[in-house]
Amino acid sequence: MINTHPGKPWWRDGAILTAVVFLAVTGFFLWAEHRAHLFGALPYLLLLLCPLMHLFMHGGHGHGHRHGRTRRGPDAGEQS
């Protein structure tokens, strides 16, 4: 956290406390006045989330990252 004066907690600093209160009030009024807009865009945001999750969440599966390695194991089609 930001500590402008040694030994003084950040919530006792007037400038930081003013900024936190300002952001809280601004967030409340944005929520109260624009809630209908946010809920109206929610279905589109969910539809946009599907391809984004597909692109970013398949990184750990190793799709296309074999680089010449052979697959070994019981499901690799090897016969004993």
Biopython code that builds the backbone (N, CA, C, O; Angstrom):
import numpy as np
from Bio.PDB.StructureBuilder import StructureBuilder

atoms = [
    (1, "MET", "N", (0.826, -1.182, 0.000)),
    (1, "MET", "CA", (0.000, 0.000, 0.000)),
    (1, "MET", "C", (0.871, 1.246, 0.000)),
    (1, "MET", "O", (2.074, 1.200, 0.257)),
    (2, "ILE", "N", (0.232, 2.328, -0.291)),
    (2, "ILE", "CA", (0.936, 3.603, -0.324)),
    (2, "ILE", "C", (1.042, 4.145, 1.094)),
    (2, "ILE", "O", (0.047, 4.224, 1.814)),
    (3, "ASN", "N", (2.225, 4.510, 1.482)),
    (3, "ASN", "CA", (2.447, 5.086, 2.799)),
    (3, "ASN", "C", (3.265, 6.346, 2.609)),
    (3, "ASN", "O", (4.472, 6.284, 2.379)),
    (4, "THR", "N", (2.600, 7.498, 2.708)),
    (4, "THR", "CA", (3.294, 8.754, 2.435)),
    (4, "THR", "C", (4.157, 9.204, 3.599)),
    (4, "THR", "O", (5.178, 9.860, 3.390)),
    (5, "HIS", "N", (3.766, 8.866, 4.822)),
    (5, "HIS", "CA", (4.533, 9.249, 6.007)),
    (5, "HIS", "C", (4.888, 7.992, 6.789)),
    (5, "HIS", "O", (4.011, 7.182, 7.090)),
    (6, "PRO", "N", (6.156, 7.821, 7.118)),
    (6, "PRO", "CA", (6.520, 6.647, 7.908)),
    (6, "PRO", "C", (5.808, 6.646, 9.259)),
    (6, "PRO", "O", (5.759, 7.666, 9.946)),
    (7, "GLY", "N", (5.259, 5.494, 9.630)),
    (7, "GLY", "CA", (4.573, 5.364, 10.896)),
    (7, "GLY", "C", (3.110, 5.774, 10.860)),
    (7, "GLY", "O", (2.404, 5.607, 11.855)),
    (8, "LYS", "N", (2.640, 6.303, 9.747)),
    (8, "LYS", "CA", (1.247, 6.732, 9.620)),
    (8, "LYS", "C", (0.528, 5.788, 8.665)),
    (8, "LYS", "O", (0.981, 5.627, 7.531)),
    (9, "PRO", "N", (-0.593, 5.143, 9.079)),
    (9, "PRO", "CA", (-1.301, 4.234, 8.181)),
    (9, "PRO", "C", (-1.907, 4.973, 6.984)),
    (9, "PRO", "O", (-2.192, 6.169, 7.056)),
    (10, "TRP", "N", (-2.094, 4.251, 5.905)),
    (10, "TRP", "CA", (-2.547, 4.890, 4.658)),
    (10, "TRP", "C", (-3.952, 5.447, 4.783)),
    (10, "TRP", "O", (-4.286, 6.411, 4.094)),
    (11, "TRP", "N", (-4.798, 4.866, 5.650)),
    (11, "TRP", "CA", (-6.173, 5.350, 5.743)),
    (11, "TRP", "C", (-6.278, 6.657, 6.542)),
    (11, "TRP", "O", (-7.340, 7.278, 6.587)),
    (12, "ARG", "N", (-5.191, 7.061, 7.159)),
    (12, "ARG", "CA", (-5.178, 8.332, 7.893)),
    (12, "ARG", "C", (-4.646, 9.474, 7.027)),
    (12, "ARG", "O", (-4.662, 10.626, 7.461)),
    (13, "ASP", "N", (-4.183, 9.183, 5.832)),
    (13, "ASP", "CA", (-3.695, 10.208, 4.922)),
    (13, "ASP", "C", (-4.902, 10.839, 4.228)),
    (13, "ASP", "O", (-5.708, 10.127, 3.630)),
    (14, "GLY", "N", (-5.035, 12.143, 4.300)),
    (14, "GLY", "CA", (-6.198, 12.845, 3.777)),
    (14, "GLY", "C", (-6.379, 12.699, 2.278)),
    (14, "GLY", "O", (-7.507, 12.531, 1.814)),
    (15, "ALA", "N", (-5.299, 12.757, 1.507)),
    (15, "ALA", "CA", (-5.411, 12.680, 0.054)),
    (15, "ALA", "C", (-5.871, 11.292, -0.394)),
    (15, "ALA", "O", (-6.707, 11.175, -1.290)),
    (16, "ILE", "N", (-5.340, 10.262, 0.212)),
    (16, "ILE", "CA", (-5.721, 8.900, -0.170)),
    (16, "ILE", "C", (-7.145, 8.608, 0.275)),
    (16, "ILE", "O", (-7.908, 7.996, -0.473)),
    (17, "LEU", "N", (-7.515, 9.026, 1.462)),
    (17, "LEU", "CA", (-8.880, 8.832, 1.939)),
    (17, "LEU", "C", (-9.875, 9.575, 1.050)),
    (17, "LEU", "O", (-10.951, 9.052, 0.759)),
    (18, "THR", "N", (-9.533, 10.775, 0.621)),
    (18, "THR", "CA", (-10.396, 11.534, -0.290)),
    (18, "THR", "C", (-10.552, 10.804, -1.618)),
    (18, "THR", "O", (-11.657, 10.740, -2.157)),
    (19, "ALA", "N", (-9.479, 10.261, -2.149)),
    (19, "ALA", "CA", (-9.547, 9.535, -3.419)),
    (19, "ALA", "C", (-10.397, 8.278, -3.285)),
    (19, "ALA", "O", (-11.171, 7.967, -4.191)),
    (20, "VAL", "N", (-10.275, 7.550, -2.182)),
    (20, "VAL", "CA", (-11.061, 6.335, -1.973)),
    (20, "VAL", "C", (-12.547, 6.668, -1.873)),
    (20, "VAL", "O", (-13.378, 5.980, -2.465)),
    (21, "VAL", "N", (-12.885, 7.720, -1.126)),
    (21, "VAL", "CA", (-14.284, 8.130, -1.000)),
    (21, "VAL", "C", (-14.820, 8.591, -2.351)),
    (21, "VAL", "O", (-15.946, 8.249, -2.714)),
    (22, "PHE", "N", (-14.042, 9.351, -3.094)),
    (22, "PHE", "CA", (-14.466, 9.814, -4.420)),
    (22, "PHE", "C", (-14.729, 8.636, -5.347)),
    (22, "PHE", "O", (-15.736, 8.624, -6.055)),
    (23, "LEU", "N", (-13.847, 7.651, -5.356)),
    (23, "LEU", "CA", (-14.042, 6.477, -6.208)),
    (23, "LEU", "C", (-15.259, 5.664, -5.780)),
    (23, "LEU", "O", (-15.968, 5.121, -6.627)),
    (24, "ALA", "N", (-15.505, 5.576, -4.483)),
    (24, "ALA", "CA", (-16.676, 4.840, -4.008)),
    (24, "ALA", "C", (-17.972, 5.537, -4.420)),
    (24, "ALA", "O", (-18.910, 4.883, -4.874)),
    (25, "VAL", "N", (-18.026, 6.851, -4.266)),
    (25, "VAL", "CA", (-19.223, 7.603, -4.654)),
    (25, "VAL", "C", (-19.419, 7.541, -6.167)),
    (25, "VAL", "O", (-20.542, 7.357, -6.637)),
    (26, "THR", "N", (-18.356, 7.691, -6.919)),
    (26, "THR", "CA", (-18.448, 7.607, -8.384)),
    (26, "THR", "C", (-18.921, 6.221, -8.812)),
    (26, "THR", "O", (-19.771, 6.105, -9.695)),
    (27, "GLY", "N", (-18.390, 5.188, -8.208)),
    (27, "GLY", "CA", (-18.824, 3.827, -8.532)),
    (27, "GLY", "C", (-20.284, 3.597, -8.206)),
    (27, "GLY", "O", (-20.993, 2.935, -8.964)),
    (28, "PHE", "N", (-20.744, 4.138, -7.080)),
    (28, "PHE", "CA", (-22.153, 3.993, -6.717)),
    (28, "PHE", "C", (-23.053, 4.663, -7.753)),
    (28, "PHE", "O", (-24.032, 4.065, -8.200)),
    (29, "PHE", "N", (-22.731, 5.895, -8.137)),
    (29, "PHE", "CA", (-23.581, 6.597, -9.094)),
    (29, "PHE", "C", (-23.514, 5.975, -10.479)),
    (29, "PHE", "O", (-24.520, 5.949, -11.188)),
    (30, "LEU", "N", (-22.360, 5.478, -10.878)),
    (30, "LEU", "CA", (-22.285, 4.769, -12.168)),
    (30, "LEU", "C", (-23.164, 3.526, -12.137)),
    (30, "LEU", "O", (-23.867, 3.240, -13.106)),
    (31, "TRP", "N", (-23.130, 2.790, -11.039)),
    (31, "TRP", "CA", (-23.960, 1.597, -10.908)),
    (31, "TRP", "C", (-25.444, 1.970, -10.901)),
    (31, "TRP", "O", (-26.248, 1.334, -11.582)),
    (32, "ALA", "N", (-25.802, 2.991, -10.139)),
    (32, "ALA", "CA", (-27.210, 3.354, -9.986)),
    (32, "ALA", "C", (-27.799, 3.913, -11.290)),
    (32, "ALA", "O", (-28.947, 3.615, -11.622)),
    (33, "GLU", "N", (-27.044, 4.699, -12.012)),
    (33, "GLU", "CA", (-27.572, 5.359, -13.207)),
    (33, "GLU", "C", (-27.434, 4.527, -14.475)),
    (33, "GLU", "O", (-28.210, 4.711, -15.413)),
    (34, "HIS", "N", (-26.485, 3.634, -14.524)),
    (34, "HIS", "CA", (-26.219, 2.908, -15.766)),
    (34, "HIS", "C", (-26.428, 1.407, -15.625)),
    (34, "HIS", "O", (-25.922, 0.634, -16.438)),
    (35, "ARG", "N", (-27.161, 0.990, -14.611)),
    (35, "ARG", "CA", (-27.413, -0.433, -14.392)),
    (35, "ARG", "C", (-28.146, -1.060, -15.582)),
    (35, "ARG", "O", (-27.832, -2.183, -15.976)),
    (36, "ALA", "N", (-29.113, -0.351, -16.154)),
    (36, "ALA", "CA", (-29.881, -0.888, -17.287)),
    (36, "ALA", "C", (-28.972, -1.107, -18.492)),
    (36, "ALA", "O", (-29.128, -2.087, -19.221)),
    (37, "HIS", "N", (-28.031, -0.206, -18.702)),
    (37, "HIS", "CA", (-27.089, -0.369, -19.817)),
    (37, "HIS", "C", (-26.193, -1.586, -19.599)),
    (37, "HIS", "O", (-25.917, -2.338, -20.533)),
    (38, "LEU", "N", (-25.743, -1.772, -18.363)),
    (38, "LEU", "CA", (-24.881, -2.918, -18.065)),
    (38, "LEU", "C", (-25.626, -4.229, -18.252)),
    (38, "LEU", "O", (-25.094, -5.169, -18.844)),
    (39, "PHE", "N", (-26.861, -4.299, -17.748)),
    (39, "PHE", "CA", (-27.632, -5.533, -17.889)),
    (39, "PHE", "C", (-28.031, -5.768, -19.339)),
    (39, "PHE", "O", (-28.171, -6.919, -19.752)),
    (40, "GLY", "N", (-28.217, -4.713, -20.120)),
    (40, "GLY", "CA", (-28.544, -4.862, -21.536)),
    (40, "GLY", "C", (-27.376, -5.412, -22.342)),
    (40, "GLY", "O", (-27.575, -6.122, -23.328)),
    (41, "ALA", "N", (-26.162, -5.084, -21.923)),
    (41, "ALA", "CA", (-24.976, -5.553, -22.637)),
    (41, "ALA", "C", (-24.492, -6.911, -22.146)),
    (41, "ALA", "O", (-23.607, -7.506, -22.762)),
    (42, "LEU", "N", (-25.052, -7.408, -21.053)),
    (42, "LEU", "CA", (-24.582, -8.660, -20.469)),
    (42, "LEU", "C", (-24.655, -9.856, -21.414)),
    (42, "LEU", "O", (-23.687, -10.614, -21.468)),
    (43, "PRO", "N", (-25.743, -10.077, -22.168)),
    (43, "PRO", "CA", (-25.746, -11.222, -23.097)),
    (43, "PRO", "C", (-24.647, -11.139, -24.150)),
    (43, "PRO", "O", (-24.053, -12.151, -24.522)),
    (44, "TYR", "N", (-24.382, -9.929, -24.625)),
    (44, "TYR", "CA", (-23.320, -9.772, -25.620)),
    (44, "TYR", "C", (-21.943, -10.000, -25.011)),
    (44, "TYR", "O", (-21.057, -10.549, -25.666)),
    (45, "LEU", "N", (-21.761, -9.586, -23.774)),
    (45, "LEU", "CA", (-20.490, -9.827, -23.099)),
    (45, "LEU", "C", (-20.264, -11.319, -22.858)),
    (45, "LEU", "O", (-19.136, -11.801, -22.959)),
    (46, "LEU", "N", (-21.322, -12.042, -22.544)),
    (46, "LEU", "CA", (-21.194, -13.493, -22.374)),
    (46, "LEU", "C", (-20.850, -14.175, -23.694)),
    (46, "LEU", "O", (-20.039, -15.101, -23.727)),
    (47, "LEU", "N", (-21.468, -13.713, -24.783)),
    (47, "LEU", "CA", (-21.133, -14.282, -26.092)),
    (47, "LEU", "C", (-19.702, -13.959, -26.491)),
    (47, "LEU", "O", (-19.035, -14.786, -27.113)),
    (48, "LEU", "N", (-19.221, -12.777, -26.145)),
    (48, "LEU", "CA", (-17.841, -12.409, -26.436)),
    (48, "LEU", "C", (-16.871, -13.200, -25.566)),
    (48, "LEU", "O", (-15.742, -13.473, -25.971)),
    (49, "LEU", "N", (-17.311, -13.557, -24.390)),
    (49, "LEU", "CA", (-16.445, -14.294, -23.468)),
    (49, "LEU", "C", (-16.136, -15.705, -23.970)),
    (49, "LEU", "O", (-15.062, -16.233, -23.685)),
    (50, "CYS", "N", (-17.054, -16.320, -24.709)),
    (50, "CYS", "CA", (-16.849, -17.696, -25.180)),
    (50, "CYS", "C", (-15.610, -17.830, -26.079)),
    (50, "CYS", "O", (-14.748, -18.659, -25.783)),
    (51, "PRO", "N", (-15.484, -17.050, -27.167)),
    (51, "PRO", "CA", (-14.268, -17.209, -27.979)),
    (51, "PRO", "C", (-13.004, -16.758, -27.252)),
    (51, "PRO", "O", (-11.929, -17.310, -27.485)),
    (52, "LEU", "N", (-13.120, -15.770, -26.384)),
    (52, "LEU", "CA", (-11.941, -15.340, -25.642)),
    (52, "LEU", "C", (-11.458, -16.431, -24.691)),
    (52, "LEU", "O", (-10.255, -16.660, -24.564)),
    (53, "MET", "N", (-12.389, -17.101, -24.027)),
    (53, "MET", "CA", (-11.998, -18.209, -23.162)),
    (53, "MET", "C", (-11.399, -19.338, -23.985)),
    (53, "MET", "O", (-10.446, -19.981, -23.546)),
    (54, "HIS", "N", (-11.939, -19.588, -25.165)),
    (54, "HIS", "CA", (-11.401, -20.637, -26.015)),
    (54, "HIS", "C", (-9.965, -20.318, -26.421)),
    (54, "HIS", "O", (-9.109, -21.203, -26.429)),
    (55, "LEU", "N", (-9.701, -19.064, -26.755)),
    (55, "LEU", "CA", (-8.348, -18.684, -27.172)),
    (55, "LEU", "C", (-7.350, -18.737, -26.021)),
    (55, "LEU", "O", (-6.243, -19.251, -26.180)),
    (56, "PHE", "N", (-7.736, -18.213, -24.874)),
    (56, "PHE", "CA", (-6.772, -18.056, -23.795)),
    (56, "PHE", "C", (-6.693, -19.240, -22.849)),
    (56, "PHE", "O", (-5.690, -19.386, -22.150)),
    (57, "MET", "N", (-7.693, -20.079, -22.798)),
    (57, "MET", "CA", (-7.680, -21.151, -21.815)),
    (57, "MET", "C", (-7.207, -22.481, -22.387)),
    (57, "MET", "O", (-7.092, -23.454, -21.642)),
    (58, "HIS", "N", (-6.933, -22.552, -23.667)),
    (58, "HIS", "CA", (-6.414, -23.780, -24.239)),
    (58, "HIS", "C", (-4.888, -23.827, -24.216)),
    (58, "HIS", "O", (-4.310, -24.772, -24.754)),
    (59, "GLY", "N", (-4.235, -22.876, -23.633)),
    (59, "GLY", "CA", (-2.783, -22.840, -23.601)),
    (59, "GLY", "C", (-2.163, -23.974, -22.812)),
    (59, "GLY", "O", (-1.057, -24.406, -23.137)),
    (60, "GLY", "N", (-2.829, -24.467, -21.798)),
    (60, "GLY", "CA", (-2.270, -25.510, -20.961)),
    (60, "GLY", "C", (-2.480, -26.913, -21.480)),
    (60, "GLY", "O", (-1.984, -27.865, -20.878)),
    (61, "HIS", "N", (-3.206, -27.077, -22.588)),
    (61, "HIS", "CA", (-3.493, -28.410, -23.092)),
    (61, "HIS", "C", (-2.409, -28.939, -24.022)),
    (61, "HIS", "O", (-2.393, -30.134, -24.317)),
    (62, "GLY", "N", (-1.524, -28.103, -24.482)),
    (62, "GLY", "CA", (-0.458, -28.554, -25.358)),
    (62, "GLY", "C", (-0.889, -28.777, -26.789)),
    (62, "GLY", "O", (-0.276, -29.584, -27.489)),
    (63, "HIS", "N", (-1.908, -28.102, -27.245)),
    (63, "HIS", "CA", (-2.360, -28.240, -28.622)),
    (63, "HIS", "C", (-1.308, -27.669, -29.564)),
    (63, "HIS", "O", (-0.996, -26.479, -29.509)),
    (64, "GLY", "N", (-0.774, -28.502, -30.410)),
    (64, "GLY", "CA", (0.181, -28.049, -31.408)),
    (64, "GLY", "C", (1.559, -27.760, -30.870)),
    (64, "GLY", "O", (2.331, -27.070, -31.536)),
    (65, "HIS", "N", (1.905, -28.247, -29.711)),
    (65, "HIS", "CA", (3.206, -27.952, -29.117)),
    (65, "HIS", "C", (4.057, -29.210, -28.969)),
    (65, "HIS", "O", (4.798, -29.346, -27.996)),
    (66, "ARG", "N", (3.957, -30.110, -29.911)),
    (66, "ARG", "CA", (4.721, -31.366, -29.779)),
    (66, "ARG", "C", (6.132, -31.219, -30.299)),
    (66, "ARG", "O", (7.056, -31.768, -29.700)),
    (67, "HIS", "N", (6.336, -30.510, -31.376)),
    (67, "HIS", "CA", (7.653, -30.243, -31.944)),
    (67, "HIS", "C", (8.473, -31.513, -32.138)),
    (67, "HIS", "O", (9.626, -31.587, -31.713)),
    (68, "GLY", "N", (7.880, -32.501, -32.777)),
    (68, "GLY", "CA", (8.611, -33.705, -33.121)),
    (68, "GLY", "C", (8.690, -34.748, -32.033)),
    (68, "GLY", "O", (9.302, -35.794, -32.248)),
    (69, "ARG", "N", (8.112, -34.521, -30.898)),
    (69, "ARG", "CA", (8.133, -35.523, -29.841)),
    (69, "ARG", "C", (7.152, -36.635, -30.169)),
    (69, "ARG", "O", (6.096, -36.404, -30.758)),
    (70, "THR", "N", (7.519, -37.833, -29.778)),
    (70, "THR", "CA", (6.609, -38.957, -29.980)),
    (70, "THR", "C", (5.822, -39.171, -28.709)),
    (70, "THR", "O", (6.313, -38.927, -27.607)),
    (71, "ARG", "N", (4.625, -39.619, -28.871)),
    (71, "ARG", "CA", (3.753, -39.848, -27.739)),
    (71, "ARG", "C", (3.935, -41.268, -27.234)),
    (71, "ARG", "O", (3.896, -42.222, -28.011)),
    (72, "ARG", "N", (4.129, -41.404, -25.954)),
    (72, "ARG", "CA", (4.323, -42.731, -25.375)),
    (72, "ARG", "C", (3.278, -42.951, -24.297)),
    (72, "ARG", "O", (2.853, -42.016, -23.620)),
    (73, "GLY", "N", (2.887, -44.160, -24.155)),
    (73, "GLY", "CA", (1.924, -44.505, -23.116)),
    (73, "GLY", "C", (0.940, -45.540, -23.626)),
    (73, "GLY", "O", (1.014, -45.951, -24.784)),
    (74, "PRO", "N", (0.025, -45.962, -22.777)),
    (74, "PRO", "CA", (-0.895, -47.031, -23.155)),
    (74, "PRO", "C", (-1.895, -46.611, -24.236)),
    (74, "PRO", "O", (-2.400, -47.469, -24.959)),
    (75, "ASP", "N", (-2.189, -45.329, -24.365)),
    (75, "ASP", "CA", (-3.151, -44.900, -25.371)),
    (75, "ASP", "C", (-2.502, -44.419, -26.666)),
    (75, "ASP", "O", (-3.183, -43.877, -27.536)),
    (76, "ALA", "N", (-1.202, -44.610, -26.797)),
    (76, "ALA", "CA", (-0.490, -44.137, -27.982)),
    (76, "ALA", "C", (-0.541, -45.119, -29.138)),
    (76, "ALA", "O", (0.044, -44.852, -30.187)),
    (77, "GLY", "N", (-1.214, -46.231, -28.980)),
    (77, "GLY", "CA", (-1.319, -47.189, -30.057)),
    (77, "GLY", "C", (-0.167, -48.184, -30.130)),
    (77, "GLY", "O", (-0.021, -48.887, -31.130)),
    (78, "GLU", "N", (0.642, -48.251, -29.096)),
    (78, "GLU", "CA", (1.762, -49.186, -29.085)),
    (78, "GLU", "C", (1.240, -50.572, -28.685)),
    (78, "GLU", "O", (0.352, -50.703, -27.843)),
    (79, "GLN", "N", (1.814, -51.588, -29.308)),
    (79, "GLN", "CA", (1.446, -52.952, -28.955)),
    (79, "GLN", "C", (2.615, -53.622, -28.260)),
    (79, "GLN", "O", (3.766, -53.477, -28.670)),
    (80, "SER", "N", (2.304, -54.358, -27.199)),
    (80, "SER", "CA", (3.353, -55.052, -26.452)),
    (80, "SER", "C", (3.518, -56.458, -26.945)),
    (80, "SER", "O", (4.358, -57.197, -26.432)),
]
sb = StructureBuilder()
sb.init_structure("model")
sb.init_model(0)
sb.init_chain("A")
sb.init_seg("    ")
for serial, (resi, resn, name, xyz) in enumerate(atoms, 1):
    if name == "N":
        sb.init_residue(resn, " ", resi, " ")
    sb.init_atom(name, np.array(xyz, "f"), 0.0, 1.0, " ", f" {name:<3s}", serial, name[0])
structure = sb.get_structure()
